[in-house]
Amino acid sequence: MIKASKTQSSYLTAGVLLFFLLIFWLTLAPAQVGGPLTYVIVNGNSMEPGFILGDLVLVREDSGYGVGDAVVYYDPDIQQYVFHRIVGLELDRFIMQGDHNSWLDSYHPARNEIVGKLWVHIPKLGRVIKWARTPINTAVIVGLFGVLLMMDMFKKAPQSQGKGGSPSIHPGEHSQFFLVGLGVLTILFLALGIYSFTRPLDLPAENISYQQTGEYYYSATGTPGVYDTDVVRSGEPIFPRLTCFLNIGYTYAIPGANLQGIAGSYKMYARILDAQSGWQRTIPLTPDTAFSGASYFNMATLDLCQVEALVNLVESETGLKQIAYTLEIVTQASFVAGANGSPVQDSFSQTLVFTYDKVHFYLSAADSQSDPLFLSKPGVVGSLSSRVNTVSLFGLTLPVWGLRFFSALGFVTFGLGLAFAAVSLFQDASQSEEALNRLKYGALLVNIHEQSLEPSASVIDVSTMDDLARLAERNGTMILHMPRGFLHFYFVQNGGVTYRYFISMGRKGVAADEAAAAEIPASVGTANKPNRVKEADVEMPEEMPILIRNRLIYTYPPQKEIPDLDESEEKWDFQQVRTWTPSNPPEYVFDASEAFDLSRQDATLLHKVKI
């Protein structure tokens, strides 16, 4: 079982943190940096008791808003963002009100003026953010963070015990960085794919708004001395004793180019009535007339003396006596049109109101602040078509379908690359323990030359490479790697003690040096005095020797027993330093102290290795 080293654990932790950081950015990043959320701190009591001063509100844009939604919108009148609740709709405008307020907001935002709908409510966190944004508090936080960084920098750095060693980056370290890079990219594209596939491809097209406007004009012949000019203009009273004919003009328009193929009809009539009794008479001015296009102009003439005669007739016949009557000039229009393929049908009606007190006609308005001559009516039509949904990433606006394709392509590409690299590394690690060590501990290994290792007073062999790696991490040092022929030595030096682990990369059988064929060293506990072996007991190789680094290497067949020695000779002393499998324990026979005796030739280091 492969155990993760401290370095590998760091890479894994960094990858997991990066993944969660990406998820955080995709879900909680502020809109100012391309994220989906807007952070709002409640700064008032208009939404109490649900939302109090200092609460943090997270809102996100939604495809649709309805009555009851708590939203944030921008009010241009006060030039601030407002967090209130939708309480009604008025065509394409929303009627807003605070939960704690008894009045409606004066400004009615449109859909594009709404920032987003309530998503998350975090009580009192806004106070903490406001506290942290204060300059003095920000300086304190930054200072504490800097102190922590300095404390980390002044920790005891790992010390290398080797002398003259030439550190190098191993292929295992490259493999780790490569795997981690592929893994991080795969996770990034996976998170991006999850984000894109949870967004709809298309959204309903935005409603198309339009506006109808109408404006009255009137004039009559004036009497010099009574009026400033000889013409009665719009807004001035009219006296029937001075003139009977009132010229009425009317302009209708649908500004903008949102509607196409506009066609309709209009008519105009006058109506004299008594609001108290309900009596009324209608006088036609303009019959139904067709028009096409976005505007038309109409002109009609009303005989005010005829209106006066009707009032006198009613009073004389019915006995109705009123101080004042109402004269209305009514224009009605209707049209049909198209808006990006959607049919539109609407109507428009505007009334010009005069009050007649049996002496003169003068304008009257229900609202003194409005213009009695002008009227505007907004309209909205829903679109049957849809629009491509887009998302904003790093300041770029991308279609959702493109983001899905990009994330799927990246995930498949880097996922396959990660799988291929992992399989290749697993195969390499399965073939040799040296490759496995390189893969697991590549970041801790430092290659050294044979002459770079100082002699040590004490040498301790460890049973596994994992034990040696734990010693290196505990002591804060590197693992020294010294390849020598088909052997690989791994050392950790600390406090005059050398911890050692070694493996052999040779073939099955027994490999020996030509110079050491006649002598075998004693074990670790004996002196550096070779024991003579009878020449008759030395089995000569059948194959030709192989020349490796100026040494002849012979291959022997597997031996089950150690050859007997003469009674006068000392028995061989073997030390089993490690076991690969319980059924086939290999034996390494050499004098451990000679690994650091650099004055002797290479052949004296290894005399016989049984693999």
C-alpha positions in Angstrom: 0.0 0.0 0.0 1.4 3.4 -1.0 1.4 5.9 1.8 1.2 9.6 1.0 4.2 11.5 2.0 4.1 14.9 3.7 4.8 16.6 0.4 2.1 14.6 -1.4 -0.3 15.5 1.4 0.5 19.1 0.9 -0.2 18.9 -2.8 -3.5 17.1 -2.1 -4.5 19.7 0.4 -3.6 22.5 -2.0 -5.7 20.9 -4.7 -8.7 20.5 -2.4 -8.4 24.1 -1.2 -8.2 25.3 -4.8 -11.3 23.3 -5.7 -13.2 24.8 -2.8 -11.9 28.2 -3.7 -13.2 27.8 -7.2 -16.6 26.6 -5.9 -16.6 29.6 -3.6 -15.8 32.0 -6.5 -18.5 30.4 -8.8 -21.2 30.7 -6.1 -20.2 33.5 -3.7 -18.0 35.9 -5.7 -19.1 39.5 -5.8 -20.7 40.8 -9.0 -17.9 43.5 -9.2 -15.4 40.8 -10.1 -17.7 38.8 -12.3 -19.4 36.7 -9.7 -23.1 36.0 -9.3 -23.8 37.7 -6.0 -24.2 41.3 -4.7 -23.4 41.9 -1.0 -25.6 44.4 0.7 -25.4 45.6 4.3 -28.8 46.7 5.8 -28.5 50.3 6.7 -31.9 51.2 8.1 -35.0 49.9 9.8 -37.4 49.9 6.8 -37.3 46.0 6.6 -37.7 45.3 10.3 -38.3 43.0 12.1 -37.0 40.4 9.6 -33.9 42.5 8.6 -32.3 44.8 11.1 -29.5 47.3 11.0 -26.1 45.6 10.3 -27.4 42.4 8.7 -25.7 41.1 5.6 -27.9 40.3 2.6 -26.7 38.3 -0.4 -28.8 38.8 -3.5 -28.5 37.2 -6.9 -30.1 38.0 -10.3 -33.1 36.0 -11.2 -35.0 35.4 -14.4 -38.3 36.5 -12.9 -39.5 38.6 -10.0 -42.9 38.6 -8.4 -45.0 40.0 -5.6 -43.5 39.1 -2.2 -39.9 39.0 -3.4 -37.4 41.0 -1.3 -35.1 42.6 -3.9 -32.4 45.2 -4.2 -32.9 48.0 -6.8 -31.2 51.2 -7.7 -33.1 54.4 -7.0 -31.8 57.2 -9.2 -33.7 59.9 -7.2 -31.6 59.2 -4.0 -28.7 57.6 -5.9 -28.6 54.6 -3.6 -29.4 51.0 -3.6 -32.6 50.1 -1.8 -33.6 46.7 -0.2 -37.4 46.5 -0.2 -40.1 44.1 -1.1 -42.3 43.9 -4.2 -45.9 44.5 -3.3 -47.4 45.1 -6.7 -47.0 45.4 -10.5 -47.7 48.2 -12.8 -47.1 47.1 -16.4 -43.3 46.7 -16.6 -42.7 48.5 -13.3 -42.6 47.1 -9.8 -44.3 48.8 -6.8 -42.0 48.6 -3.8 -42.5 49.0 0.0 -40.5 48.3 3.1 -41.8 45.8 5.5 -41.7 48.4 8.3 -43.1 51.2 6.2 -46.7 52.2 5.9 -46.2 54.0 2.5 -45.1 52.9 -0.9 -41.8 53.8 -2.5 -42.0 56.9 -4.7 -39.8 55.2 -7.4 -41.1 52.2 -9.3 -38.1 50.3 -10.8 -38.1 48.5 -14.0 -36.8 44.9 -14.3 -33.4 46.0 -15.6 -33.0 48.3 -12.5 -33.4 45.4 -10.1 -30.0 44.1 -9.0 -31.2 40.8 -7.6 -33.5 38.8 -5.3 -32.7 37.8 -1.7 -30.7 34.6 -1.6 -29.0 34.4 1.8 -29.5 36.4 5.0 -26.7 36.5 7.6 -27.7 38.4 10.7 -25.1 40.9 12.1 -22.3 39.9 9.8 -22.6 43.3 8.1 -21.4 45.0 11.3 -18.3 42.9 11.3 -17.6 43.8 7.7 -18.1 47.5 8.4 -15.8 47.2 11.4 -13.1 45.5 9.3 -13.4 48.2 6.6 -12.5 51.0 9.0 -8.9 52.1 8.1 -7.5 51.6 11.6 -9.0 48.1 12.0 -7.9 47.2 8.5 -4.3 48.2 9.5 -4.5 46.0 12.6 -5.7 43.0 10.6 -3.0 43.4 8.0 -0.4 43.8 10.7 -1.4 40.6 12.5 -1.3 38.8 9.2 2.2 40.0 8.5 3.3 39.0 12.0 2.1 35.4 11.3 3.9 35.4 8.0 7.1 36.5 9.6 6.8 33.9 12.3 6.5 31.3 9.7 9.5 32.6 7.7 11.7 32.5 10.8 11.0 28.9 11.6 14.0 26.6 11.5 14.8 25.8 7.9 15.7 22.3 6.9 19.5 21.7 7.1 21.3 19.5 4.7 23.8 17.1 6.4 25.6 16.3 3.1 28.7 18.1 2.0 29.2 19.1 -1.6 26.0 17.4 -2.6 24.5 18.7 -5.8 20.7 18.8 -5.4 18.7 18.2 -8.4 15.0 17.9 -9.4 14.1 14.3 -9.9 11.8 12.8 -12.5 9.6 11.8 -9.6 9.2 15.4 -8.6 8.4 16.3 -12.1 5.8 13.6 -12.2 4.3 14.8 -9.0 4.0 18.4 -10.3 2.6 17.0 -13.6 0.0 14.9 -11.9 -1.0 17.7 -9.5 -1.3 20.1 -12.4 -3.4 17.8 -14.4 -5.5 17.0 -11.3 -6.1 20.7 -10.6 -7.0 21.5 -14.2 -9.4 18.5 -14.2 -11.1 19.7 -11.0 -11.3 23.2 -12.4 -13.0 22.1 -15.6 -15.3 19.8 -13.6 -16.4 22.6 -11.4 -16.8 24.8 -14.4 -18.9 22.1 -16.0 -21.1 21.8 -12.9 -21.6 25.5 -12.9 -22.5 25.7 -16.6 -24.8 22.7 -16.7 -26.8 24.1 -13.8 -27.6 27.2 -15.9 -30.3 27.1 -18.6 -29.2 27.4 -22.2 -31.9 29.9 -23.1 -33.9 32.5 -21.2 -37.2 34.1 -22.1 -36.7 37.2 -24.1 -37.1 40.4 -22.2 -40.5 42.1 -22.4 -40.7 44.8 -25.1 -41.9 48.1 -23.8 -43.5 50.9 -25.7 -45.3 54.2 -25.0 -48.4 56.0 -26.4 -48.6 59.8 -26.1 -51.3 62.3 -26.9 -51.5 66.0 -26.7 -54.3 68.5 -27.2 -54.2 72.0 -28.7 -57.0 74.5 -29.0 -57.6 78.0 -30.2 -60.3 80.5 -30.9 -60.8 84.0 -32.1 -60.0 86.5 -29.4 -61.2 90.0 -28.7 -58.5 92.6 -28.4 -58.5 94.1 -24.9 -59.9 90.9 -23.3 -56.9 88.7 -24.3 -53.3 89.6 -24.8 -53.7 88.8 -28.5 -56.5 88.4 -30.9 -56.2 84.6 -30.7 -57.3 82.4 -27.7 -54.5 79.9 -27.0 -54.3 76.6 -25.2 -54.8 77.0 -21.5 -56.9 80.3 -21.7 -60.6 80.4 -21.0 -63.2 80.8 -23.8 -66.2 83.1 -23.5 -69.2 82.1 -25.7 -70.4 85.7 -25.9 -67.1 86.6 -27.7 -66.7 83.6 -29.9 -68.6 80.4 -30.6 -66.1 78.2 -32.4 -63.3 76.3 -30.7 -60.7 74.8 -32.9 -59.3 71.6 -31.4 -56.1 69.9 -32.5 -54.8 66.5 -31.4 -51.4 64.7 -31.9 -51.0 61.0 -31.2 -47.6 59.2 -31.4 -45.9 55.9 -30.4 -42.2 56.9 -30.1 -39.4 54.4 -30.6 -38.9 51.6 -33.0 -39.9 48.7 -30.7 -43.2 48.2 -32.7 -43.4 47.4 -36.4 -46.4 47.6 -38.8 -48.5 49.9 -36.7 -52.1 50.4 -38.0 -55.3 51.5 -36.3 -58.2 53.9 -36.1 -59.3 56.9 -34.0 -62.3 59.1 -33.3 -63.1 62.3 -31.4 -66.3 63.6 -29.8 -67.5 66.2 -27.2 -69.6 65.4 -24.2 -71.5 67.8 -22.0 -72.6 66.4 -18.7 -73.8 66.9 -15.2 -71.8 64.8 -12.9 -74.3 65.1 -10.0 -77.4 64.0 -11.9 -75.6 61.9 -14.6 -77.2 63.7 -17.5 -75.0 63.9 -20.6 -75.1 64.7 -24.4 -72.6 63.6 -27.0 -71.6 65.7 -30.0 -69.5 63.9 -32.7 -66.5 65.7 -33.9 -64.4 63.2 -35.9 -65.9 59.8 -37.1 -63.8 56.6 -37.0 -60.7 57.3 -39.1 -58.0 54.8 -40.0 -54.3 55.6 -39.7 -51.0 53.8 -40.3 -47.7 54.5 -38.9 -46.5 55.6 -35.5 -48.4 58.9 -35.3 -51.2 61.0 -36.6 -52.7 64.5 -36.3 -56.4 65.4 -36.1 -58.2 68.7 -36.2 -61.9 69.4 -35.3 -64.1 72.4 -34.5 -66.7 72.5 -31.7 -69.5 75.0 -31.6 -69.6 76.3 -28.0 -72.9 78.2 -28.7 -74.5 74.8 -29.5 -73.3 73.5 -26.2 -74.7 76.5 -24.4 -78.1 76.0 -26.1 -78.2 72.4 -25.0 -77.7 73.3 -21.4 -80.4 76.0 -21.6 -82.8 73.6 -23.2 -82.3 71.0 -20.5 -82.7 73.5 -17.7 -85.9 74.9 -19.3 -87.4 71.5 -20.0 -86.4 69.6 -16.9 -86.0 72.4 -14.3 -82.5 71.2 -13.7 -80.5 74.0 -12.1 -76.7 73.6 -11.7 -74.0 76.1 -11.1 -71.5 74.4 -13.5 -71.4 71.7 -16.0 -68.6 69.6 -17.5 -67.5 69.6 -21.1 -65.2 66.8 -22.2 -63.3 66.4 -25.4 -62.6 62.7 -25.8 -60.2 61.1 -28.3 -60.1 57.3 -28.6 -57.5 55.3 -30.6 -56.7 51.7 -31.0 -53.9 49.9 -33.0 -52.4 46.6 -33.9 -48.7 46.0 -34.5 -45.9 43.5 -34.2 -42.9 43.3 -31.7 -40.2 40.9 -32.8 -42.7 38.4 -34.0 -45.2 38.9 -31.2 -48.6 40.5 -32.0 -49.5 43.7 -30.1 -53.0 45.2 -29.7 -53.7 48.2 -27.5 -56.0 51.2 -27.1 -55.6 54.7 -26.0 -58.1 57.3 -24.7 -57.5 60.9 -23.6 -60.0 63.4 -22.3 -59.7 67.2 -22.3 -61.9 68.5 -19.5 -63.5 72.0 -19.4 -65.8 73.4 -16.7 -68.7 75.5 -18.0 -70.3 77.9 -15.4 -72.7 79.4 -18.0 -70.3 82.3 -18.5 -67.1 80.8 -19.8 -65.3 77.4 -20.4 -62.0 76.9 -18.6 -59.7 74.0 -18.2 -60.0 71.8 -15.1 -57.6 69.1 -13.9 -58.0 66.5 -11.2 -54.3 66.8 -10.4 -53.0 70.2 -10.3 -49.4 68.9 -10.9 -50.2 67.1 -14.1 -50.6 68.7 -17.6 -54.3 68.5 -18.6 -53.3 68.8 -22.3 -50.8 65.9 -22.3 -51.1 62.2 -21.5 -48.6 59.3 -21.7 -49.5 55.6 -21.4 -46.8 53.0 -21.2 -47.3 49.5 -22.6 -45.5 46.2 -22.5 -45.7 43.0 -24.6 -44.2 39.6 -23.8 -41.9 38.1 -26.4 -42.6 34.6 -27.7 -39.0 34.1 -28.6 -36.1 33.3 -26.3 -32.6 34.7 -25.9 -29.3 32.9 -25.4 -28.3 32.8 -21.7 -24.9 34.2 -20.9 -22.7 34.2 -17.8 -20.0 36.6 -16.8 -16.5 35.1 -15.9 -13.4 37.2 -15.3 -15.1 40.2 -16.9 -16.0 38.2 -20.1 -19.6 37.5 -21.1 -19.8 33.9 -22.5 -22.9 32.0 -23.7 -23.8 29.0 -21.5 -23.6 26.6 -24.4 -20.1 27.7 -25.2 -19.1 27.4 -21.5 -20.6 23.9 -21.4 -18.6 22.9 -24.5 -15.4 24.4 -23.2 -15.7 22.8 -19.8 -16.6 19.4 -21.2 -13.7 19.5 -23.6 -11.2 20.6 -20.9 -12.5 18.0 -18.5 -12.2 15.1 -21.0 -8.8 16.3 -22.3 -7.2 16.8 -18.9 -9.1 13.9 -17.3 -7.7 11.5 -20.0 -4.3 13.0 -19.6 -4.5 12.5 -15.8 -5.6 8.9 -16.2 -2.9 8.1 -18.8 -0.2 9.7 -16.6 -1.4 7.9 -13.5 -1.4 4.6 -15.3 2.1 5.2 -16.7 3.5 6.2 -13.3 1.8 3.2 -11.7 3.4 0.8 -14.2 6.8 2.4 -13.7 6.4 2.2 -9.9 5.3 -1.5 -10.2 8.4 -2.5 -12.1 11.0 -1.3 -9.6 11.1 -0.1 -6.0 13.5 2.6 -7.1 10.9 4.1 -9.4 8.3 3.9 -6.6 10.6 5.7 -4.2 11.2 8.4 -6.9 7.4 8.8 -7.3 6.6 8.9 -3.6 9.5 10.9 -2.3 10.9 12.8 -5.3 10.6 16.1 -3.6 12.7 14.9 -0.7 15.5 13.2 -2.7 18.8 14.8 -3.5 21.3 12.9 -5.8 24.8 12.8 -4.5 28.2 11.4 -5.7 30.0 8.7 -3.8 32.7 11.1 -2.8 30.2 13.6 -1.3 29.2 11.5 1.7 31.1 12.0 4.9 32.0 9.0 7.1 29.6 8.6 10.1 30.3 7.4 13.6 27.1 5.3 13.6 25.1 3.7 10.9 21.5 2.4 11.4 19.7 0.4 8.8 15.9 1.0 8.6 13.5 -1.6 7.4 11.5 0.4 5.0 11.8 3.5 2.9 8.7 5.0 4.6 10.6 4.8 7.9 13.5 6.7 6.4 11.1 9.3 4.9 9.5 9.9 8.3 12.9 10.4 9.8 13.8 13.0 7.1 10.5 14.9 7.7 10.9 14.8 11.4 14.5 16.1 11.3 13.7 18.6 8.6 16.3 17.3 6.2 16.5 15.8 2.8 17.1 12.1 1.8 20.4 11.6 0.1 20.3 9.2 -2.8 23.5 7.5 -4.0 23.3 5.1 -6.9 26.1 2.6 -7.1 26.0 0.1 -9.8 22.8 -1.9 -9.4 22.4 -0.7 -5.8 20.6 2.4 -4.6 21.5 3.8 -1.2 19.3 6.2 0.7 20.7 8.1 3.7 19.4 10.5 6.3 22.2 12.1 8.4 21.4 13.8 11.7 23.5 14.4 14.8 26.4 12.2 13.7 24.1 9.2 13.0 23.4 8.0 9.5 20.1 6.2 8.8 20.4 4.0 5.7 18.2 2.1 3.4 19.2 0.4 0.2 17.8 -1.7 -2.6 19.1 -3.7 -5.5 18.1 -3.4 -9.1 20.0 -6.5 -10.3 18.7 -9.6 -11.9 17.6 -12.8 -10.2 20.7 -14.6 -9.0 23.9 -13.7 -7.2 26.1 -10.9 -8.5 29.7 -10.5 -7.3 32.7 -8.4 -8.1 35.7 -10.1 -9.7 38.0 -8.6 -7.2 35.9 -9.8 -4.3 35.5 -13.4 -5.5 38.2 -14.7 -3.2 37.1 -12.9 -0.1 33.9 -12.0 1.7 33.7 -9.3 4.4 32.6 -9.8 7.9 29.3 -8.6 9.2 28.7 -5.2 10.8 29.9 -6.3 14.1 33.3 -7.6 13.0 36.6 -5.9 12.0 37.4 -5.1 8.5 39.3 -8.3 7.9 38.3 -10.5 4.9 37.8 -14.2 5.4 39.5 -16.5 2.9 37.5 -18.9 1.0 38.8 -22.2 -0.4 39.4 -21.9 -4.1 37.7 -25.2 -4.6 34.5 -23.9 -3.0 34.3 -20.9 -5.3 32.0 -21.6 -8.1 33.2 -20.0 -11.3 30.7 -18.5 -13.6 29.8 -20.2 -16.9 29.0 -16.9 -18.7 31.3 -14.2 -19.7 31.6 -11.3 -17.2 29.9 -8.0 -17.8 32.0 -4.8 -17.6 30.2 -2.1 -15.5 32.1 0.9 -14.3 35.5 -0.8 -14.6 34.2 -3.8 -12.7 33.5 -7.3 -14.0 30.1 -8.6 -12.9 29.4 -12.3 -13.0 26.0 -13.9 -12.8 25.6 -17.1 -10.7 22.7 -19.5 -10.6 20.5 -19.3 -7.5 22.1 -21.0 -4.5 20.0 -22.7 -1.8 22.9 -23.2 0.6 26.1 -21.5 1.6 29.2 -23.6 0.7 30.9 -25.3 3.6 34.2 -23.8 4.7 37.2 -25.5 6.0 37.2 -26.2 9.8 40.2 -24.0 10.2 38.5 -21.1 8.5 36.1 -18.8 10.3 32.4 -19.2 9.5 30.8 -16.6 7.4 28.8 -14.1 9.3 25.7 -12.9 7.4 23.4 -10.1 8.3 19.9 -10.0 6.8 19.1 -6.4 6.4 15.7 -6.5 4.8 13.1 -8.9 3.4 11.1 -8.5 0.2 8.7 -11.5 0.6 8.2 -14.0 3.5 9.0 -16.9 1.1 12.1 -15.5 -0.5 14.2 -13.4 1.9 17.2 -11.9 0.0 20.5 -11.5 1.9 22.9 -8.6 1.6 26.4 -9.6 2.9 28.8 -6.8 3.3 30.6 -4.8 5.9 28.4 -1.8 6.6 31.2 0.4 7.8 33.0 0.0 4.5 30.2 2.1 2.8 31.9 5.2 4.1 35.6 4.0 3.7 36.3 6.0 0.5 40.0 5.2 0.4 39.3 1.6 -0.7 38.4 0.7 -4.2 34.8 0.2 -5.3 35.2 -3.5 -5.4 35.8 -3.7 -1.7 32.4 -2.2 -0.9 30.2 -5.0 -2.2 31.5 -8.5 -2.2 28.4 -10.6 -2.6 24.7 -9.9 -2.9 22.1 -12.6 -3.1 18.9 -11.3 -4.7 
